[in-house]
Amino acid sequence: MKRLLCISALAITLALPAQAQDRLSIMLDWFVNPNHAPIILAQELGLFADAGLEVETITPADPNDPPRMAAAGRVDLAISYQPQLHLSRHNDLPLRRVGTLISTPLTCLVVMADGPVQEFADLRGGQVGFAVAGVQEVMLDAMLAHHGMEPDDVEQINIGWSISPAVMSGQVDGVIGAFRNFELNQLQIEGTEGRCFYPEAEGVPAYDELIYVANPDRMDPDLIARFLEATAQATNHILNHPEASWEIFSATASELQTELNIRAWADTWPRFATRPAALDAGRYARFEAFLAERGATQGGLAVDALALDVTAVAP
């Protein structure tokens, strides 16, 4: 009788449907690369499933799409950049920073190591390319001012995404908007050396490079809090086991298994935010004031109009 009861109980258990997972969609800022490792590792290690989440990762057709898609509620989360968030908010996009992916700047001004620009002042009279109009020009102007120079002291040229080729070919003397974990490695692979001038050391306040943004009127704070906790666990796994984590990450797609991504991985994993939900309010206040001082925005946005800690509002 006991055996029959156990078999019956087991049959009932197997017949029950699996517990439903809450769905959450996130749009990346570009194609999958080492910058996104905590998200991919959280998926591969089953951490999202443990958090009761089914996460859909979407790559954009246009890198300008993610914040707009999040603002429109087409995705739950999007990856963006702190400087871009400030400009988006001043353009009335309903967005807030709800988490941090990479908490240090990655952008820098790249020049050729053996070129004519050995000191920042050597850019006077030269040409500097930029990839994205707007905040990159503001950052360049601030870096110039830090060295007593005016914006007109260099010719600024929009080179689009042709960053490494533009500086290697001598089309420009330097490029603002290069990622120090990618472009420097790309130059090395091409057989040459680049050097970075770091904005945070040249008059620009430190900022969060990659952030998660959401529409505060459409988001579910509990889902996002669970997502951030899962990525925090994935980040800890990466910090403790960087080589094994690379093997897991790179095995998810053959296009990740390149020399550039191998090198970028080593320069990226130490920069992941270990507490992605934690908010540095002062950082957002300082960058808002910086943009206003440079004339890029009218300023005046309070921190809670830019960023929030979802763990403080999640049930």
Disulfide bonds with the S-S distance in Angstrom:
Cys108-Cys196 2.03
